[in-house]
Every structure is written in C-alpha cells, then in structure tokens.
C-alpha cells in the first residue's frame, strides 16, 4: 500500500488543480459575459424575453 501513496496523492493533487482551474474559468467567464451584457444594454439592445413580458402586461 505504501508504494502507491505517491501516485494516489499526485492524482488527488492533479484533480484538485484541474477542478480549481475550471471553477476559476467559470467565474472569469461570468464576469466577461456580464460586462458584455451591460455594454449591449447601454447601447440600447434589449433581451427578447423582455419584449414578451412587456407585451403580455
């Protein structure tokens, strides 16, 4: 069992690094998408879902 300890710890470490990288990527992409959406809304572009909700009222 002791011979496999290094492999197991390295596997857990690699998994942790990959998962942390994916989570970081998701948060960075979320920030970029929100900025793009704010830019579009500031130029007057609106969401299609807003027009359906407005016409139903």
PDBQT receptor file of N, H, CA, C and O in Angstrom, charges set to zero:
ATOM      1  N   UNK A   1       0.822  -1.194   0.000  1.00  0.00    +0.000 N 
ATOM      2  CA  UNK A   1       0.000   0.000   0.000  1.00  0.00    +0.000 C 
ATOM      3  C   UNK A   1       0.865   1.256   0.000  1.00  0.00    +0.000 C 
ATOM      4  O   UNK A   1       0.512   2.245  -0.641  1.00  0.00    +0.000 OA
ATOM      5  N   UNK A   2       1.968   1.230   0.695  1.00  0.00    +0.000 N 
ATOM      6  H   UNK A   2       2.254   0.426   1.216  1.00  0.00    +0.000 HD
ATOM      7  CA  UNK A   2       2.819   2.412   0.811  1.00  0.00    +0.000 C 
ATOM      8  C   UNK A   2       3.463   2.772  -0.529  1.00  0.00    +0.000 C 
ATOM      9  O   UNK A   2       3.824   3.930  -0.742  1.00  0.00    +0.000 OA
ATOM     10  N   UNK A   3       3.608   1.832  -1.406  1.00  0.00    +0.000 N 
ATOM     11  H   UNK A   3       3.315   0.892  -1.233  1.00  0.00    +0.000 HD
ATOM     12  CA  UNK A   3       4.203   2.108  -2.702  1.00  0.00    +0.000 C 
ATOM     13  C   UNK A   3       3.296   2.937  -3.599  1.00  0.00    +0.000 C 
ATOM     14  O   UNK A   3       3.771   3.606  -4.516  1.00  0.00    +0.000 OA
ATOM     15  N   UNK A   4       2.011   2.896  -3.343  1.00  0.00    +0.000 N 
ATOM     16  H   UNK A   4       1.625   2.352  -2.598  1.00  0.00    +0.000 HD
ATOM     17  CA  UNK A   4       1.039   3.604  -4.169  1.00  0.00    +0.000 C 
ATOM     18  C   UNK A   4       0.662   4.978  -3.607  1.00  0.00    +0.000 C 
ATOM     19  O   UNK A   4      -0.084   5.727  -4.237  1.00  0.00    +0.000 OA
ATOM     20  N   UNK A   5       1.169   5.297  -2.448  1.00  0.00    +0.000 N 
ATOM     21  H   UNK A   5       1.775   4.689  -1.935  1.00  0.00    +0.000 HD
ATOM     22  CA  UNK A   5       0.787   6.545  -1.789  1.00  0.00    +0.000 C 
ATOM     23  C   UNK A   5       1.134   7.768  -2.624  1.00  0.00    +0.000 C 
ATOM     24  O   UNK A   5       0.330   8.695  -2.725  1.00  0.00    +0.000 OA
ATOM     25  N   UNK A   6       2.297   7.783  -3.213  1.00  0.00    +0.000 N 
ATOM     26  H   UNK A   6       2.950   7.030  -3.132  1.00  0.00    +0.000 HD
ATOM     27  CA  UNK A   6       2.713   8.931  -4.029  1.00  0.00    +0.000 C 
ATOM     28  C   UNK A   6       1.801   9.087  -5.239  1.00  0.00    +0.000 C 
ATOM     29  O   UNK A   6       1.419  10.204  -5.587  1.00  0.00    +0.000 OA
ATOM     30  N   UNK A   7       1.453   7.984  -5.876  1.00  0.00    +0.000 N 
ATOM     31  H   UNK A   7       1.763   7.076  -5.592  1.00  0.00    +0.000 HD
ATOM     32  CA  UNK A   7       0.557   8.042  -7.031  1.00  0.00    +0.000 C 
ATOM     33  C   UNK A   7      -0.824   8.552  -6.629  1.00  0.00    +0.000 C 
ATOM     34  O   UNK A   7      -1.410   9.374  -7.333  1.00  0.00    +0.000 OA
ATOM     35  N   UNK A   8      -1.338   8.076  -5.520  1.00  0.00    +0.000 N 
ATOM     36  H   UNK A   8      -0.862   7.408  -4.948  1.00  0.00    +0.000 HD
ATOM     37  CA  UNK A   8      -2.665   8.489  -5.055  1.00  0.00    +0.000 C 
ATOM     38  C   UNK A   8      -2.666   9.980  -4.702  1.00  0.00    +0.000 C 
ATOM     39  O   UNK A   8      -3.585  10.704  -5.087  1.00  0.00    +0.000 OA
ATOM     40  N   UNK A   9      -1.652  10.438  -3.980  1.00  0.00    +0.000 N 
ATOM     41  H   UNK A   9      -0.906   9.850  -3.667  1.00  0.00    +0.000 HD
ATOM     42  CA  UNK A   9      -1.577  11.852  -3.612  1.00  0.00    +0.000 C 
ATOM     43  C   UNK A   9      -1.411  12.737  -4.852  1.00  0.00    +0.000 C 
ATOM     44  O   UNK A   9      -2.002  13.814  -4.930  1.00  0.00    +0.000 OA
ATOM     45  N   UNK A  10      -0.618  12.287  -5.809  1.00  0.00    +0.000 N 
ATOM     46  H   UNK A  10      -0.138  11.412  -5.746  1.00  0.00    +0.000 HD
ATOM     47  CA  UNK A  10      -0.453  13.043  -7.041  1.00  0.00    +0.000 C 
ATOM     48  C   UNK A  10      -1.769  13.106  -7.827  1.00  0.00    +0.000 C 
ATOM     49  O   UNK A  10      -2.090  14.138  -8.418  1.00  0.00    +0.000 OA
ATOM     50  N   UNK A  11      -2.513  12.028  -7.833  1.00  0.00    +0.000 N 
ATOM     51  H   UNK A  11      -2.252  11.190  -7.353  1.00  0.00    +0.000 HD
ATOM     52  CA  UNK A  11      -3.803  12.005  -8.524  1.00  0.00    +0.000 C 
ATOM     53  C   UNK A  11      -4.791  12.970  -7.876  1.00  0.00    +0.000 C 
ATOM     54  O   UNK A  11      -5.477  13.722  -8.569  1.00  0.00    +0.000 OA
ATOM     55  N   UNK A  12      -4.861  12.948  -6.552  1.00  0.00    +0.000 N 
ATOM     56  H   UNK A  12      -4.304  12.338  -5.990  1.00  0.00    +0.000 HD
ATOM     57  CA  UNK A  12      -5.735  13.889  -5.847  1.00  0.00    +0.000 C 
ATOM     58  C   UNK A  12      -5.281  15.330  -6.091  1.00  0.00    +0.000 C 
ATOM     59  O   UNK A  12      -6.112  16.215  -6.296  1.00  0.00    +0.000 OA
ATOM     60  N   UNK A  13      -4.000  15.563  -6.071  1.00  0.00    +0.000 N 
ATOM     61  H   UNK A  13      -3.325  14.844  -5.904  1.00  0.00    +0.000 HD
ATOM     62  CA  UNK A  13      -3.479  16.902  -6.317  1.00  0.00    +0.000 C 
ATOM     63  C   UNK A  13      -3.813  17.393  -7.716  1.00  0.00    +0.000 C 
ATOM     64  O   UNK A  13      -4.241  18.533  -7.893  1.00  0.00    +0.000 OA
ATOM     65  N   UNK A  14      -3.619  16.540  -8.703  1.00  0.00    +0.000 N 
ATOM     66  H   UNK A  14      -3.271  15.614  -8.559  1.00  0.00    +0.000 HD
ATOM     67  CA  UNK A  14      -3.930  16.916 -10.084  1.00  0.00    +0.000 C 
ATOM     68  C   UNK A  14      -5.424  17.180 -10.242  1.00  0.00    +0.000 C 
ATOM     69  O   UNK A  14      -5.817  18.126 -10.925  1.00  0.00    +0.000 OA
ATOM     70  N   UNK A  15      -6.246  16.366  -9.625  1.00  0.00    +0.000 N 
ATOM     71  H   UNK A  15      -5.927  15.598  -9.069  1.00  0.00    +0.000 HD
ATOM     72  CA  UNK A  15      -7.696  16.575  -9.693  1.00  0.00    +0.000 C 
ATOM     73  C   UNK A  15      -8.078  17.901  -9.064  1.00  0.00    +0.000 C 
ATOM     74  O   UNK A  15      -8.918  18.624  -9.600  1.00  0.00    +0.000 OA
ATOM     75  N   UNK A  16      -7.473  18.224  -7.942  1.00  0.00    +0.000 N 
ATOM     76  H   UNK A  16      -6.791  17.636  -7.507  1.00  0.00    +0.000 HD
ATOM     77  CA  UNK A  16      -7.757  19.480  -7.266  1.00  0.00    +0.000 C 
ATOM     78  C   UNK A  16      -7.358  20.666  -8.135  1.00  0.00    +0.000 C 
ATOM     79  O   UNK A  16      -8.104  21.640  -8.235  1.00  0.00    +0.000 OA
ATOM     80  N   UNK A  17      -6.197  20.592  -8.757  1.00  0.00    +0.000 N 
ATOM     81  H   UNK A  17      -5.591  19.801  -8.676  1.00  0.00    +0.000 HD
ATOM     82  CA  UNK A  17      -5.725  21.682  -9.617  1.00  0.00    +0.000 C 
ATOM     83  C   UNK A  17      -6.661  21.869 -10.810  1.00  0.00    +0.000 C 
ATOM     84  O   UNK A  17      -7.004  22.999 -11.158  1.00  0.00    +0.000 OA
ATOM     85  N   UNK A  18      -7.072  20.776 -11.430  1.00  0.00    +0.000 N 
ATOM     86  H   UNK A  18      -6.793  19.858 -11.147  1.00  0.00    +0.000 HD
ATOM     87  CA  UNK A  18      -7.967  20.860 -12.586  1.00  0.00    +0.000 C 
ATOM     88  C   UNK A  18      -9.315  21.446 -12.178  1.00  0.00    +0.000 C 
ATOM     89  O   UNK A  18      -9.835  22.330 -12.859  1.00  0.00    +0.000 OA
ATOM     90  N   UNK A  19      -9.888  20.964 -11.073  1.00  0.00    +0.000 N 
ATOM     91  H   UNK A  19      -9.466  20.245 -10.520  1.00  0.00    +0.000 HD
ATOM     92  CA  UNK A  19     -11.173  21.483 -10.625  1.00  0.00    +0.000 C 
ATOM     93  C   UNK A  19     -11.090  22.951 -10.234  1.00  0.00    +0.000 C 
ATOM     94  O   UNK A  19     -11.996  23.723 -10.549  1.00  0.00    +0.000 OA
ATOM     95  N   UNK A  20     -10.036  23.345  -9.563  1.00  0.00    +0.000 N 
ATOM     96  H   UNK A  20      -9.300  22.718  -9.308  1.00  0.00    +0.000 HD
ATOM     97  CA  UNK A  20      -9.857  24.752  -9.191  1.00  0.00    +0.000 C 
ATOM     98  C   UNK A  20      -9.726  25.617 -10.448  1.00  0.00    +0.000 C 
ATOM     99  O   UNK A  20     -10.263  26.724 -10.498  1.00  0.00    +0.000 OA
ATOM    100  N   UNK A  21      -9.024  25.121 -11.448  1.00  0.00    +0.000 N 
ATOM    101  H   UNK A  21      -8.588  24.222 -11.408  1.00  0.00    +0.000 HD
ATOM    102  CA  UNK A  21      -8.889  25.854 -12.703  1.00  0.00    +0.000 C 
ATOM    103  C   UNK A  21     -10.221  26.018 -13.417  1.00  0.00    +0.000 C 
ATOM    104  O   UNK A  21     -10.514  27.092 -13.941  1.00  0.00    +0.000 OA
ATOM    105  N   UNK A  22     -11.027  24.973 -13.444  1.00  0.00    +0.000 N 
ATOM    106  H   UNK A  22     -10.790  24.100 -13.018  1.00  0.00    +0.000 HD
ATOM    107  CA  UNK A  22     -12.342  25.057 -14.083  1.00  0.00    +0.000 C 
ATOM    108  C   UNK A  22     -13.260  26.033 -13.350  1.00  0.00    +0.000 C 
ATOM    109  O   UNK A  22     -13.978  26.810 -13.980  1.00  0.00    +0.000 OA
ATOM    110  N   UNK A  23     -13.235  25.991 -12.035  1.00  0.00    +0.000 N 
ATOM    111  H   UNK A  23     -12.653  25.360 -11.523  1.00  0.00    +0.000 HD
ATOM    112  CA  UNK A  23     -14.064  26.913 -11.247  1.00  0.00    +0.000 C 
ATOM    113  C   UNK A  23     -13.616  28.350 -11.484  1.00  0.00    +0.000 C 
ATOM    114  O   UNK A  23     -14.451  29.239 -11.649  1.00  0.00    +0.000 OA
ATOM    115  N   UNK A  24     -12.318  28.583 -11.501  1.00  0.00    +0.000 N 
ATOM    116  H   UNK A  24     -11.640  27.860 -11.367  1.00  0.00    +0.000 HD
ATOM    117  CA  UNK A  24     -11.803  29.917 -11.790  1.00  0.00    +0.000 C 
ATOM    118  C   UNK A  24     -12.193  30.397 -13.176  1.00  0.00    +0.000 C 
ATOM    119  O   UNK A  24     -12.543  31.563 -13.358  1.00  0.00    +0.000 OA
ATOM    120  N   UNK A  25     -12.133  29.503 -14.152  1.00  0.00    +0.000 N 
ATOM    121  H   UNK A  25     -11.848  28.556 -14.004  1.00  0.00    +0.000 HD
ATOM    122  CA  UNK A  25     -12.502  29.830 -15.518  1.00  0.00    +0.000 C 
ATOM    123  C   UNK A  25     -13.980  30.224 -15.602  1.00  0.00    +0.000 C 
ATOM    124  O   UNK A  25     -14.335  31.169 -16.306  1.00  0.00    +0.000 OA
ATOM    125  N   UNK A  26     -14.833  29.498 -14.884  1.00  0.00    +0.000 N 
ATOM    126  H   UNK A  26     -14.544  28.730 -14.312  1.00  0.00    +0.000 HD
ATOM    127  CA  UNK A  26     -16.266  29.792 -14.873  1.00  0.00    +0.000 C 
ATOM    128  C   UNK A  26     -16.510  31.192 -14.309  1.00  0.00    +0.000 C 
ATOM    129  O   UNK A  26     -17.301  31.951 -14.870  1.00  0.00    +0.000 OA
ATOM    130  N   UNK A  27     -15.846  31.544 -13.212  1.00  0.00    +0.000 N 
ATOM    131  H   UNK A  27     -15.204  30.928 -12.756  1.00  0.00    +0.000 HD
ATOM    132  CA  UNK A  27     -16.039  32.865 -12.622  1.00  0.00    +0.000 C 
ATOM    133  C   UNK A  27     -15.517  33.975 -13.537  1.00  0.00    +0.000 C 
ATOM    134  O   UNK A  27     -16.136  35.034 -13.640  1.00  0.00    +0.000 OA
ATOM    135  N   UNK A  28     -14.399  33.741 -14.189  1.00  0.00    +0.000 N 
ATOM    136  H   UNK A  28     -13.896  32.881 -14.105  1.00  0.00    +0.000 HD
ATOM    137  CA  UNK A  28     -13.866  34.745 -15.113  1.00  0.00    +0.000 C 
ATOM    138  C   UNK A  28     -14.800  34.925 -16.310  1.00  0.00    +0.000 C 
ATOM    139  O   UNK A  28     -15.040  36.052 -16.743  1.00  0.00    +0.000 OA
ATOM    140  N   UNK A  29     -15.325  33.826 -16.847  1.00  0.00    +0.000 N 
ATOM    141  H   UNK A  29     -15.130  32.911 -16.496  1.00  0.00    +0.000 HD
ATOM    142  CA  UNK A  29     -16.235  33.905 -17.983  1.00  0.00    +0.000 C 
ATOM    143  C   UNK A  29     -17.534  34.593 -17.590  1.00  0.00    +0.000 C 
ATOM    144  O   UNK A  29     -18.105  35.343 -18.382  1.00  0.00    +0.000 OA
ATOM    145  N   UNK A  30     -18.005  34.342 -16.369  1.00  0.00    +0.000 N 
ATOM    146  H   UNK A  30     -17.541  33.733 -15.725  1.00  0.00    +0.000 HD
ATOM    147  CA  UNK A  30     -19.213  35.004 -15.889  1.00  0.00    +0.000 C 
ATOM    148  C   UNK A  30     -19.027  36.516 -15.858  1.00  0.00    +0.000 C 
ATOM    149  O   UNK A  30     -19.917  37.261 -16.267  1.00  0.00    +0.000 OA
ATOM    150  N   UNK A  31     -17.894  36.962 -15.381  1.00  0.00    +0.000 N 
ATOM    151  H   UNK A  31     -17.171  36.357 -15.048  1.00  0.00    +0.000 HD
ATOM    152  CA  UNK A  31     -17.595  38.396 -15.327  1.00  0.00    +0.000 C 
ATOM    153  C   UNK A  31     -17.547  38.990 -16.737  1.00  0.00    +0.000 C 
ATOM    154  O   UNK A  31     -18.076  40.076 -16.974  1.00  0.00    +0.000 OA
ATOM    155  N   UNK A  32     -16.914  38.279 -17.666  1.00  0.00    +0.000 N 
ATOM    156  H   UNK A  32     -16.484  37.397 -17.474  1.00  0.00    +0.000 HD
ATOM    157  CA  UNK A  32     -16.815  38.758 -19.050  1.00  0.00    +0.000 C 
ATOM    158  C   UNK A  32     -18.196  38.851 -19.692  1.00  0.00    +0.000 C 
ATOM    159  O   UNK A  32     -18.498  39.824 -20.382  1.00  0.00    +0.000 OA
ATOM    160  N   UNK A  33     -19.038  37.833 -19.465  1.00  0.00    +0.000 N 
ATOM    161  H   UNK A  33     -18.793  37.042 -18.904  1.00  0.00    +0.000 HD
ATOM    162  CA  UNK A  33     -20.376  37.826 -20.052  1.00  0.00    +0.000 C 
ATOM    163  C   UNK A  33     -21.248  38.933 -19.468  1.00  0.00    +0.000 C 
ATOM    164  O   UNK A  33     -22.025  39.554 -20.194  1.00  0.00    +0.000 OA
ATOM    165  N   UNK A  34     -21.129  39.187 -18.170  1.00  0.00    +0.000 N 
ATOM    166  H   UNK A  34     -20.498  38.683 -17.580  1.00  0.00    +0.000 HD
ATOM    167  CA  UNK A  34     -21.894  40.283 -17.562  1.00  0.00    +0.000 C 
ATOM    168  C   UNK A  34     -21.468  41.631 -18.124  1.00  0.00    +0.000 C 
ATOM    169  O   UNK A  34     -22.310  42.495 -18.371  1.00  0.00    +0.000 OA
ATOM    170  N   UNK A  35     -20.168  41.818 -18.328  1.00  0.00    +0.000 N 
ATOM    171  H   UNK A  35     -19.484  41.117 -18.127  1.00  0.00    +0.000 HD
ATOM    172  CA  UNK A  35     -19.690  43.075 -18.913  1.00  0.00    +0.000 C 
ATOM    173  C   UNK A  35     -20.204  43.240 -20.337  1.00  0.00    +0.000 C 
ATOM    174  O   UNK A  35     -20.596  44.338 -20.731  1.00  0.00    +0.000 OA
ATOM    175  N   UNK A  36     -20.206  42.165 -21.108  1.00  0.00    +0.000 N 
ATOM    176  H   UNK A  36     -19.887  41.273 -20.788  1.00  0.00    +0.000 HD
ATOM    177  CA  UNK A  36     -20.702  42.226 -22.481  1.00  0.00    +0.000 C 
ATOM    178  C   UNK A  36     -22.193  42.545 -22.485  1.00  0.00    +0.000 C 
ATOM    179  O   UNK A  36     -22.653  43.327 -23.316  1.00  0.00    +0.000 OA
ATOM    180  N   UNK A  37     -22.946  41.958 -21.579  1.00  0.00    +0.000 N 
ATOM    181  H   UNK A  37     -22.573  41.322 -20.904  1.00  0.00    +0.000 HD
ATOM    182  CA  UNK A  37     -24.373  42.222 -21.491  1.00  0.00    +0.000 C 
ATOM    183  C   UNK A  37     -24.641  43.669 -21.094  1.00  0.00    +0.000 C 
ATOM    184  O   UNK A  37     -25.538  44.304 -21.649  1.00  0.00    +0.000 OA
ATOM    185  N   UNK A  38     -23.884  44.193 -20.151  1.00  0.00    +0.000 N 
ATOM    186  H   UNK A  38     -23.155  43.677 -19.701  1.00  0.00    +0.000 HD
ATOM    187  CA  UNK A  38     -24.050  45.591 -19.758  1.00  0.00    +0.000 C 
ATOM    188  C   UNK A  38     -23.723  46.528 -20.912  1.00  0.00    +0.000 C 
ATOM    189  O   UNK A  38     -24.387  47.548 -21.095  1.00  0.00    +0.000 OA
ATOM    190  N   UNK A  39     -22.708  46.186 -21.682  1.00  0.00    +0.000 N 
ATOM    191  H   UNK A  39     -22.169  45.357 -21.533  1.00  0.00    +0.000 HD
ATOM    192  CA  UNK A  39     -22.346  47.013 -22.835  1.00  0.00    +0.000 C 
ATOM    193  C   UNK A  39     -23.460  47.018 -23.873  1.00  0.00    +0.000 C 
ATOM    194  O   UNK A  39     -23.791  48.066 -24.429  1.00  0.00    +0.000 OA
ATOM    195  N   UNK A  40     -24.034  45.860 -24.134  1.00  0.00    +0.000 N 
ATOM    196  H   UNK A  40     -23.765  45.008 -23.683  1.00  0.00    +0.000 HD
ATOM    197  CA  UNK A  40     -25.139  45.784 -25.090  1.00  0.00    +0.000 C 
ATOM    198  C   UNK A  40     -26.347  46.568 -24.594  1.00  0.00    +0.000 C 
ATOM    199  O   UNK A  40     -26.972  47.298 -25.364  1.00  0.00    +0.000 OA
ATOM    200  N   UNK A  41     -26.678  46.425 -23.320  1.00  0.00    +0.000 N 
ATOM    201  H   UNK A  41     -26.170  45.833 -22.694  1.00  0.00    +0.000 HD
ATOM    202  CA  UNK A  41     -27.821  47.141 -22.766  1.00  0.00    +0.000 C 
ATOM    203  C   UNK A  41     -27.592  48.645 -22.765  1.00  0.00    +0.000 C 
ATOM    204  O   UNK A  41     -28.542  49.409 -22.940  1.00  0.00    +0.000 OA
ATOM    205  N   UNK A  42     -26.352  49.088 -22.572  1.00  0.00    +0.000 N 
ATOM    206  H   UNK A  42     -25.581  48.468 -22.430  1.00  0.00    +0.000 HD
ATOM    207  CA  UNK A  42     -26.069  50.520 -22.600  1.00  0.00    +0.000 C 
ATOM    208  C   UNK A  42     -26.196  51.086 -24.018  1.00  0.00    +0.000 C 
ATOM    209  O   UNK A  42     -26.450  52.277 -24.195  1.00  0.00    +0.000 OA
ATOM    210  N   UNK A  43     -26.020  50.223 -25.026  1.00  0.00    +0.000 N 
ATOM    211  H   UNK A  43     -25.814  49.255 -24.882  1.00  0.00    +0.000 HD
ATOM    212  CA  UNK A  43     -26.189  50.662 -26.415  1.00  0.00    +0.000 C 
ATOM    213  C   UNK A  43     -27.643  50.575 -26.868  1.00  0.00    +0.000 C 
ATOM    214  O   UNK A  43     -27.959  50.931 -28.003  1.00  0.00    +0.000 OA
ATOM    215  N   UNK A  44     -28.529  50.105 -25.992  1.00  0.00    +0.000 N 
ATOM    216  H   UNK A  44     -28.272  49.816 -25.070  1.00  0.00    +0.000 HD
ATOM    217  CA  UNK A  44     -29.947  50.056 -26.324  1.00  0.00    +0.000 C 
ATOM    218  C   UNK A  44     -30.441  48.704 -26.783  1.00  0.00    +0.000 C 
ATOM    219  O   UNK A  44     -31.619  48.564 -27.112  1.00  0.00    +0.000 OA
ATOM    220  N   UNK A  45     -29.584  47.710 -26.815  1.00  0.00    +0.000 N 
ATOM    221  H   UNK A  45     -28.627  47.823 -26.547  1.00  0.00    +0.000 HD
ATOM    222  CA  UNK A  45     -30.002  46.365 -27.210  1.00  0.00    +0.000 C 
ATOM    223  C   UNK A  45     -30.689  45.730 -26.020  1.00  0.00    +0.000 C 
ATOM    224  O   UNK A  45     -30.136  45.701 -24.921  1.00  0.00    +0.000 OA
ATOM    225  N   UNK A  46     -31.893  45.220 -26.231  1.00  0.00    +0.000 N 
ATOM    226  H   UNK A  46     -32.343  45.244 -27.124  1.00  0.00    +0.000 HD
ATOM    227  CA  UNK A  46     -32.660  44.607 -25.143  1.00  0.00    +0.000 C 
ATOM    228  C   UNK A  46     -32.840  43.116 -25.396  1.00  0.00    +0.000 C 
ATOM    229  O   UNK A  46     -32.668  42.634 -26.515  1.00  0.00    +0.000 OA
ATOM    230  N   UNK A  47     -33.182  42.411 -24.351  1.00  0.00    +0.000 N 
ATOM    231  H   UNK A  47     -33.321  42.803 -23.442  1.00  0.00    +0.000 HD
ATOM    232  CA  UNK A  47     -33.405  40.968 -24.451  1.00  0.00    +0.000 C 
ATOM    233  C   UNK A  47     -34.767  40.699 -25.064  1.00  0.00    +0.000 C 
ATOM    234  O   UNK A  47     -35.710  41.461 -24.852  1.00  0.00    +0.000 OA
ATOM    235  N   UNK A  48     -34.871  39.624 -25.819  1.00  0.00    +0.000 N 
ATOM    236  H   UNK A  48     -34.105  39.005 -25.992  1.00  0.00    +0.000 HD
ATOM    237  CA  UNK A  48     -36.152  39.255 -26.418  1.00  0.00    +0.000 C 
ATOM    238  C   UNK A  48     -37.174  38.888 -25.354  1.00  0.00    +0.000 C 
ATOM    239  O   UNK A  48     -38.369  39.127 -25.533  1.00  0.00    +0.000 OA
ATOM    240  N   UNK A  49     -36.718  38.312 -24.253  1.00  0.00    +0.000 N 
ATOM    241  H   UNK A  49     -35.747  38.118 -24.107  1.00  0.00    +0.000 HD
ATOM    242  CA  UNK A  49     -37.641  37.914 -23.190  1.00  0.00    +0.000 C 
ATOM    243  C   UNK A  49     -38.313  39.127 -22.563  1.00  0.00    +0.000 C 
ATOM    244  O   UNK A  49     -39.436  39.015 -22.072  1.00  0.00    +0.000 OA
ATOM    245  N   UNK A  50     -37.657  40.281 -22.566  1.00  0.00    +0.000 N 
ATOM    246  H   UNK A  50     -36.745  40.372 -22.965  1.00  0.00    +0.000 HD
ATOM    247  CA  UNK A  50     -38.255  41.496 -22.004  1.00  0.00    +0.000 C 
ATOM    248  C   UNK A  50     -39.423  41.966 -22.870  1.00  0.00    +0.000 C 
ATOM    249  O   UNK A  50     -40.412  42.462 -22.331  1.00  0.00    +0.000 OA
ATOM    250  N   UNK A  51     -39.341  41.828 -24.185  1.00  0.00    +0.000 N 
ATOM    251  H   UNK A  51     -38.537  41.425 -24.623  1.00  0.00    +0.000 HD
ATOM    252  CA  UNK A  51     -40.421  42.284 -25.049  1.00  0.00    +0.000 C 
ATOM    253  C   UNK A  51     -41.650  41.413 -24.877  1.00  0.00    +0.000 C 
ATOM    254  O   UNK A  51     -42.764  41.932 -24.926  1.00  0.00    +0.000 OA
ATOM    255  N   UNK A  52     -41.499  40.117 -24.679  1.00  0.00    +0.000 N 
ATOM    256  H   UNK A  52     -40.593  39.694 -24.639  1.00  0.00    +0.000 HD
ATOM    257  CA  UNK A  52     -42.640  39.234 -24.460  1.00  0.00    +0.000 C 
ATOM    258  C   UNK A  52     -43.319  39.565 -23.135  1.00  0.00    +0.000 C 
ATOM    259  O   UNK A  52     -44.547  39.591 -23.055  1.00  0.00    +0.000 OA
ATOM    260  N   UNK A  53     -42.539  39.812 -22.118  1.00  0.00    +0.000 N 
ATOM    261  H   UNK A  53     -41.541  39.790 -22.184  1.00  0.00    +0.000 HD
ATOM    262  CA  UNK A  53     -43.108  40.137 -20.816  1.00  0.00    +0.000 C 
ATOM    263  C   UNK A  53     -43.811  41.484 -20.863  1.00  0.00    +0.000 C 
ATOM    264  O   UNK A  53     -44.843  41.659 -20.214  1.00  0.00    +0.000 OA
ATOM    265  N   UNK A  54     -43.278  42.438 -21.613  1.00  0.00    +0.000 N 
ATOM    266  H   UNK A  54     -42.440  42.295 -22.140  1.00  0.00    +0.000 HD
ATOM    267  CA  UNK A  54     -43.882  43.767 -21.699  1.00  0.00    +0.000 C 
ATOM    268  C   UNK A  54     -45.192  43.724 -22.458  1.00  0.00    +0.000 C 
ATOM    269  O   UNK A  54     -46.145  44.406 -22.080  1.00  0.00    +0.000 OA
ATOM    270  N   UNK A  55     -45.261  42.940 -23.517  1.00  0.00    +0.000 N 
ATOM    271  H   UNK A  55     -44.487  42.386 -23.825  1.00  0.00    +0.000 HD
ATOM    272  CA  UNK A  55     -46.485  42.891 -24.318  1.00  0.00    +0.000 C 
ATOM    273  C   UNK A  55     -47.592  42.104 -23.627  1.00  0.00    +0.000 C 
ATOM    274  O   UNK A  55     -48.769  42.325 -23.911  1.00  0.00    +0.000 OA
ATOM    275  N   UNK A  56     -47.237  41.189 -22.725  1.00  0.00    +0.000 N 
ATOM    276  H   UNK A  56     -46.281  41.009 -22.495  1.00  0.00    +0.000 HD
ATOM    277  CA  UNK A  56     -48.244  40.404 -22.003  1.00  0.00    +0.000 C 
ATOM    278  C   UNK A  56     -48.909  41.221 -20.912  1.00  0.00    +0.000 C 
ATOM    279  O   UNK A  56     -50.025  40.906 -20.500  1.00  0.00    +0.000 OA
ATOM    280  N   UNK A  57     -48.248  42.256 -20.442  1.00  0.00    +0.000 N 
ATOM    281  H   UNK A  57     -47.341  42.512 -20.777  1.00  0.00    +0.000 HD
ATOM    282  CA  UNK A  57     -48.797  43.068 -19.342  1.00  0.00    +0.000 C 
ATOM    283  C   UNK A  57     -49.876  43.997 -19.810  1.00  0.00    +0.000 C 
ATOM    284  O   UNK A  57     -50.436  44.745 -19.008  1.00  0.00    +0.000 OA
TER     285      UNK A  57
